[in-house]
């Protein structure tokens, strides 16, 4: 995602959307136009798509198709294992496409907002100063990348190719 510009994130609007709007994963899967994302991977039980407000280039979200609220206990052992294998597979594709210094994996969300379990797969570019790595690089308070739709489509295509 070369040439992407970082812009401030409207955190109050984001929180309002997360807390009062529909489940963003379920709305995306239902085809709601306000919740559109570039699909990277899908199978019968899982989806992976580009983050709408990425803090790092090519940031992908991986989620079960079924609405699950609890990141560990919400799954059977088999379903959790399959979910984590998809997360790993997507992370390997992100690694192949972006050749980052490190790939971060984390699951965020809360009962009050963004409750649908999802994992963030984020590639830390090489050369980022230590003070701007880890949590700093993931926090939208430090801005989000404004990625043109054509660039998002190109990145999604590259990731789909790496996943094939």
C-alpha positions in Angstrom: 0.0 0.0 0.0 2.5 2.5 -1.1 1.3 6.1 -1.3 -1.4 5.6 1.4 -2.0 8.7 3.4 -2.6 8.6 7.2 -5.6 10.6 8.4 -7.1 11.2 11.8 -9.8 8.6 12.8 -13.1 10.0 14.0 -13.2 7.9 17.1 -16.5 9.1 18.5 -18.3 8.2 15.2 -16.5 4.8 15.2 -17.6 4.1 18.8 -21.2 5.1 18.0 -21.2 2.8 15.0 -19.7 -0.1 16.9 -22.0 0.3 19.9 -25.3 1.3 18.2 -25.1 -0.1 14.7 -25.5 -3.6 13.5 -22.8 -6.2 14.0 -20.3 -5.1 11.4 -19.3 -8.7 10.4 -22.9 -9.9 10.0 -23.9 -6.7 8.1 -20.9 -7.2 5.8 -21.9 -10.8 5.1 -25.5 -9.7 4.6 -24.3 -7.3 1.9 -25.2 -4.1 3.7 -23.7 -1.3 1.5 -22.4 0.7 4.5 -20.4 -2.3 5.7 -18.6 -3.2 2.5 -15.1 -4.7 2.7 -12.7 -6.3 0.2 -13.0 -10.1 0.6 -9.6 -11.9 0.8 -10.7 -15.4 1.8 -13.9 -17.3 2.4 -15.0 -20.8 3.0 -18.1 -22.4 4.5 -17.3 -21.3 8.0 -14.9 -18.3 7.8 -14.2 -15.0 6.1 -11.2 -12.8 5.9 -11.4 -9.2 4.6 -9.5 -6.0 4.5 -9.9 -3.7 7.5 -11.9 -0.7 6.5 -9.8 1.5 8.8 -6.3 0.0 8.6 -3.6 1.3 10.8 -1.0 -0.8 8.9 -0.9 -1.7 5.2 -2.9 -4.7 4.2 -4.5 -5.2 7.6 -6.9 -8.1 7.4 -9.8 -9.2 9.7 -10.6 -12.9 10.0 -13.9 -14.0 11.5 -16.3 -16.9 11.7 -19.4 -16.6 9.5 -21.5 -17.5 12.5 -21.9 -14.8 15.0 -19.8 -15.9 18.0 -19.3 -13.5 21.0 -16.6 -15.3 23.0 -13.1 -15.7 21.5 -12.3 -19.0 23.1 -15.4 -20.5 24.9 -17.7 -19.6 22.0 -16.1 -22.3 19.9 -15.9 -26.1 20.2 -12.3 -27.3 20.3 -12.6 -28.4 16.7 -14.2 -25.1 15.5 -11.5 -23.1 17.4 -8.7 -25.2 15.8 -10.2 -24.7 12.4 -10.6 -20.9 13.0 -7.0 -20.6 14.1 -5.8 -22.5 11.1 -7.5 -20.0 8.9 -6.0 -17.1 10.9 -2.5 -18.7 10.4 -3.2 -19.3 6.7 -4.2 -15.6 6.2 -1.2 -14.5 8.3 1.2 -16.5 6.0 -0.4 -14.8 3.0 0.1 -11.4 4.6 3.7 -12.3 5.3 4.2 -13.4 1.7 2.7 -10.3 0.2 4.2 -7.6 2.5 7.4 -9.2 3.8 7.0 -7.4 7.1 9.3 -7.3 10.1 6.6 -9.0 12.1 2.9 -10.0 11.7 0.7 -9.1 14.7 -2.3 -11.3 15.6 -4.9 -10.2 18.1 -8.6 -10.5 18.8 -10.4 -7.4 20.0 -14.0 -6.6 20.7 -16.4 -6.3 23.6 -19.9 -7.2 24.6 -20.8 -3.5 24.1 -19.4 -3.2 20.6 -17.8 -5.2 17.9 -18.9 -8.4 19.8 -18.5 -10.7 16.7 -15.3 -12.5 17.3 -12.6 -11.5 14.8 -8.8 -11.6 14.6 -6.7 -8.7 13.4 -3.8 -9.8 11.1 -1.5 -6.8 10.8 1.9 -6.6 9.1 4.4 -4.3 10.7 6.6 -2.9 7.9 10.3 -3.1 8.1 12.1 0.0 9.4 9.3 1.3 11.7 11.0 2.9 14.7 10.5 0.8 17.9 8.5 3.6 19.6 5.9 3.3 16.8 5.7 -0.5 16.8 3.4 -2.9 18.7 0.3 -1.3 20.3 1.3 2.2 18.9 1.1 0.9 15.3 -2.3 -0.7 15.9 -4.1 2.2 17.7 -6.4 4.3 15.5 -5.7 7.2 17.8 -2.5 7.6 15.8 -4.4 7.8 12.5 -5.6 5.3 9.9 -4.5 4.8 6.4 -6.7 6.3 3.7 -6.5 3.7 1.0 -8.1 4.4 -2.4 -10.6 1.7 -3.5 -8.4 0.6 -6.5 -5.5 0.1 -4.1 -7.6 -2.0 -1.7 -8.8 -4.1 -4.6 -5.2 -4.6 -5.8 -4.1 -5.6 -2.3 -7.0 -8.0 -1.9 -6.2 -9.6 -5.2 -2.6 -10.1 -4.2 -3.6 -11.7 -0.9 -6.2 -13.9 -2.7 -3.4 -15.1 -5.0 -1.1 -15.8 -2.1 -3.9 -17.8 -0.4 -4.6 -19.9 -3.6 
